Amino acid sequence: MSKKKHRKHEDLARPDLGVFHRNEWAFIGAPCGLIRKVVFALSSSLAAQWKCGYVDADHAAGDSGEGADDHGVLLEYTDKINFHRYDTRRSQDTYHWRNRFAEMDMVFVNGNHFKANRQVVIVHPKKLESLERKLDRLTCVELVLLADGMGEVPAFLKSHLGEADVPVLKLEDTEALHTFFAKRMQERLPGVKGMVLAGGRSRRMKQDKSLIEYHGVPQRDYTFGQMRQCLDEVFMSCRPEQGATMMLEYPLVVDTYLNLGPMGAILSAFRQDPNSAWLVVACDLPLLDAATIGYLLKNRNPSAIATAFRSPVDEFPEPLIAIWEPKAYPALLSFLAQGFSCPRKVLINSPVELLTAPDPMALRNANTPEEAVEIARLIAERGKEKI
């Protein structure tokens, strides 16, 4: 009889992260000044669509003169007017770096000093011997750039790459370099999964509002069907005690962050799959249709924390009909750690793509019996208009 292996910790689904970020490339094989120049030109060309980060090392010992760290200060923040700076004496590693770069879309790394999960090799005449010594760092080469004076990929690099089909470009071909990374970012765009929020307790409605029939079927079924017209994968969010019954009807995201309302449901979705974006829709929006959901998807901005509609009532973001990107996961956890469980507060204080709904009435919700009656009347009137 075999012994069951003891597991000390919960086996969590982990985000597909590298050393610094999920989208990271180390540029290696050229002098540091040239790497910096190439990265900055590339970042400038991509900045209109993507937020770029950069990792480098300073060859100097640091700024001269007395600083706060000379007086026992371990972390210093300085408002430099045009930018903001944090200085710390504490050693940094991948767990710190990932948090720092979480809001970025891509991170470029000076591969002469740091490793990254993907690499861009610059074949430079002054650095060939150095590059040959660093072949162990070339674990996933996605691009080779030939510097001026280099007509072909050197034999040692060809041998190392083996059968890998790695594109080769001229370093001075900035347009081709931009095109390569723009395409790679599109290829690495997270997919979108849908989730209907049906785990609320409906205290104001005084009955389960997900089961109210405005369209001849329970509202949660109607919302699920509208989302399935736009997405391949849609899940129903529920409390643990609802799971046994609902699992017979739907794919589920069962709350693992309990008693936190919609915030707990969104966090539970990311805990289940942290590598997808989640289109989250409340089940109390009887006028919401596939056209409005499709409009949200068509105008998605994956560079933002989320893409959401602007409320026609108060102009604030609507968090419960929104696409939450994977980068929202650490942001949500950060707000929770500070004692906030309101997803709207996260959106108000984060980079968000705000849209105006093509049909503002689609955002009208029904939380009370009176609101349910009024919306049922509106649906009936719309039905008559179509006849």
Beta strands, then each sheet from edge to edge (+ up, - down):
strand 1: 24-28
strand 2: 52-55
strand 3: 75-79
strand 4: 84-88
strand 5: 106-110
strand 6: 118-123
strand 7: 141-146
strand 8: 168-170
strand 9: 192-197
strand 10: 234-238
strand 11: 252-254
strand 12: 277-282
strand 13: 306-310
strand 14: 317-324
strand 15: 352-355
sheet 1: 2+ 5+ 1+ 6+ 7+ 8+
sheet 2: 3+ 4-
sheet 3: 11+ 10+ 9+ 12+ 14- 13+ 15+
end
